[in-house]
Amino acid sequence: MRAPERLGRVRLGDGRGLGWAEWGPESGPPVLLCAGSATSRRLGLDTDAVTALGVRLVTVDRPGLGVSEAVAGWTLTDWATDLAAFAQLRGLRRFPAAVGYSVGAPFALACAAAGLVDRVAVVSGTDEIAHPAFDGAREPEAEFLVRRAAGDPDGAERVLAGAADAEALYEVVTGAPGEHDRRVFGDPGFRRAYREALAEGFLQGSRGYARETVLAARRWPFDPAALRVPVRLWYSAGDRNPFHSPDLGAGLAARIPGARREVLADAGTALPWTHAREILTALLRPV
């Protein structure tokens, strides 16, 4: 894991700032990374894979995280609007591809629904767990969040904000890794980069984390069945995260026209760092 090669901040039309980071050559194909829960722009993919493939990897802090200013009541649709403005300001117009990791998955798919990206890789992605298809199949903690987010979203945000900080989330993610994640989560360079990304993610407090978590746990404002871009979903057979997907993306893949799903036996939840080369190669050169 290497630090970002370029860091910056753009100013949107309403005066808000969005923080961003990049790795790889500026002349390479831009790939948008919608990162996992509460991590800032500073956490990318396996940087060796990014360099080898000549990718221009772009991360952007979501509102309330890192150095992107919060905005009351923002939504997944607003995120896509912000990213469209960001792309224009950075001279990109659109992204050939996007990766949505964990809670970043619905944010990447929202950009696809808005016509901003041409292809999407969902990696260990948070599914639309509020979808009725999962009634009776959710783990208890996911069921509680879905019900609370639907009936009292403001209250759900307050509860989440009061219970989370950078250190607590770090321990949840890295505290008891499975056998396939130990190499990643035990690596000093990764642990340092992940701590830095979480620390920056919580710079403004925990409300940004709470907001994005509630948005992901509610019904999405777009229909995955209406997506018209290639989508490939990557999950680990050993993924036990109750907020990712009760069926490892099977239902989501079935709803997205032409989507392909990979369930890897030799992987954990750290797919963006153990299988980045495979994911990016498939994303940039779809078969």
Solvent accessible surface area in square Angstrom, and as a share of the most:
residue,aa,sasa,rsa
1,M,62,0.28
2,R,107,0.39
3,A,77,0.60
4,P,21,0.13
5,E,92,0.41
6,R,56,0.21
7,L,75,0.37
8,G,19,0.18
9,R,107,0.39
10,V,18,0.10
11,R,133,0.49
12,L,12,0.06
13,G,91,0.88
14,D,98,0.51
15,G,36,0.35
16,R,32,0.12
17,G,0,0.00
18,L,0,0.00
19,G,0,0.00
20,W,20,0.07
21,A,0,0.00
22,E,0,0.00
23,W,1,0.00
24,G,6,0.05
25,P,59,0.37
26,E,102,0.46
27,S,111,0.72
28,G,11,0.10
29,P,54,0.34
30,P,21,0.13
31,V,0,0.00
32,L,0,0.00
33,L,6,0.03
34,C,2,0.01
35,A,12,0.10
36,G,6,0.05
37,S,29,0.19
38,A,0,0.00
39,T,7,0.04
40,S,2,0.01
41,R,22,0.08
42,R,76,0.28
43,L,6,0.03
44,G,1,0.01
45,L,4,0.02
46,D,43,0.22
47,T,4,0.02
48,D,87,0.45
49,A,1,0.00
50,V,1,0.00
51,T,77,0.45
52,A,62,0.48
53,L,40,0.20
54,G,23,0.22
55,V,0,0.00
56,R,24,0.09
57,L,0,0.00
58,V,0,0.00
59,T,2,0.01
60,V,11,0.07
61,D,2,0.01
62,R,7,0.02
63,P,1,0.01
64,G,3,0.03
65,L,2,0.01
66,G,2,0.02
67,V,39,0.22
68,S,0,0.00
69,E,59,0.27
70,A,66,0.51
71,V,54,0.31
72,A,103,0.80
73,G,51,0.49
74,W,9,0.03
75,T,46,0.27
76,L,2,0.01
77,T,77,0.45
78,D,60,0.31
79,W,2,0.01
80,A,5,0.04
81,T,86,0.50
82,D,11,0.06
83,L,0,0.00
84,A,41,0.32
85,A,38,0.30
86,F,0,0.00
87,A,0,0.00
88,Q,120,0.53
89,L,99,0.49
90,R,61,0.22
91,G,65,0.62
92,L,22,0.11
93,R,175,0.64
94,R,91,0.33
95,F,0,0.00
96,P,38,0.24
97,A,0,0.00
98,A,0,0.00
99,V,1,0.01
100,G,0,0.00
101,Y,26,0.10
102,S,15,0.10
103,V,11,0.07
104,G,0,0.00
105,A,0,0.00
106,P,0,0.00
107,F,0,0.00
108,A,0,0.00
109,L,0,0.00
110,A,4,0.03
111,C,0,0.00
112,A,7,0.05
113,A,50,0.39
114,A,65,0.51
115,G,38,0.37
116,L,10,0.05
117,V,0,0.00
118,D,50,0.26
119,R,50,0.18
120,V,1,0.01
121,A,1,0.00
122,V,0,0.00
123,V,0,0.00
124,S,0,0.00
125,G,0,0.00
126,T,8,0.05
127,D,0,0.00
128,E,2,0.01
129,I,3,0.01
130,A,16,0.12
131,H,39,0.17
132,P,75,0.47
133,A,78,0.60
134,F,15,0.06
135,D,93,0.48
136,G,85,0.82
137,A,57,0.44
138,R,26,0.10
139,E,93,0.42
140,P,103,0.65
141,E,88,0.39
142,A,1,0.00
143,E,38,0.17
144,F,121,0.50
145,L,19,0.09
146,V,11,0.06
147,R,167,0.61
148,R,78,0.28
149,A,0,0.00
150,A,67,0.52
151,G,66,0.64
152,D,56,0.29
153,P,33,0.21
154,D,88,0.46
155,G,1,0.01
156,A,2,0.02
157,E,11,0.05
158,R,143,0.52
159,V,73,0.42
160,L,33,0.17
161,A,15,0.12
162,G,72,0.70
163,A,80,0.62
164,A,18,0.14
165,D,74,0.38
166,A,24,0.19
167,E,85,0.38
168,A,43,0.33
169,L,21,0.11
170,Y,2,0.01
171,E,86,0.39
172,V,117,0.67
173,V,54,0.31
174,T,7,0.04
175,G,49,0.47
176,A,98,0.76
177,P,35,0.22
178,G,42,0.40
179,E,126,0.57
180,H,73,0.33
181,D,7,0.04
182,R,141,0.51
183,R,174,0.63
184,V,10,0.06
185,F,6,0.02
186,G,47,0.45
187,D,61,0.32
188,P,100,0.63
189,G,16,0.15
190,F,4,0.02
191,R,83,0.30
192,R,139,0.51
193,A,16,0.13
194,Y,13,0.05
195,R,102,0.37
196,E,88,0.40
197,A,0,0.00
198,L,1,0.00
199,A,58,0.45
200,E,17,0.07
201,G,0,0.00
202,F,25,0.10
203,L,115,0.57
204,Q,86,0.38
205,G,35,0.33
206,S,19,0.12
207,R,132,0.48
208,G,6,0.05
209,Y,25,0.09
210,A,0,0.00
211,R,36,0.13
212,E,0,0.00
213,T,20,0.12
214,V,0,0.00
215,L,15,0.07
216,A,3,0.02
217,A,2,0.01
218,R,87,0.32
219,R,130,0.48
220,W,15,0.05
221,P,80,0.50
222,F,31,0.13
223,D,77,0.40
224,P,1,0.00
225,A,43,0.33
226,A,62,0.48
227,L,4,0.02
228,R,184,0.67
229,V,27,0.16
230,P,77,0.48
231,V,5,0.03
232,R,43,0.16
233,L,0,0.00
234,W,4,0.01
235,Y,0,0.00
236,S,0,0.00
237,A,46,0.35
238,G,45,0.43
239,D,10,0.05
240,R,188,0.69
241,N,58,0.30
242,P,34,0.21
243,F,69,0.29
244,H,6,0.03
245,S,9,0.06
246,P,52,0.33
247,D,51,0.26
248,L,36,0.18
249,G,0,0.00
250,A,37,0.29
251,G,27,0.26
252,L,1,0.00
253,A,14,0.11
254,A,88,0.68
255,R,58,0.21
256,I,2,0.01
257,P,62,0.39
258,G,73,0.71
259,A,22,0.17
260,R,105,0.38
261,R,97,0.36
262,E,40,0.18
263,V,61,0.35
264,L,25,0.13
265,A,86,0.67
266,D,91,0.47
267,A,3,0.02
268,G,10,0.10
269,T,31,0.18
270,A,0,0.00
271,L,0,0.00
272,P,2,0.01
273,W,24,0.08
274,T,36,0.21
275,H,26,0.11
276,A,3,0.02
277,R,126,0.46
278,E,81,0.36
279,I,4,0.02
280,L,0,0.00
281,T,46,0.27
282,A,17,0.13
283,L,9,0.05
284,L,28,0.14
285,R,144,0.53
286,P,68,0.43
287,V,152,0.87
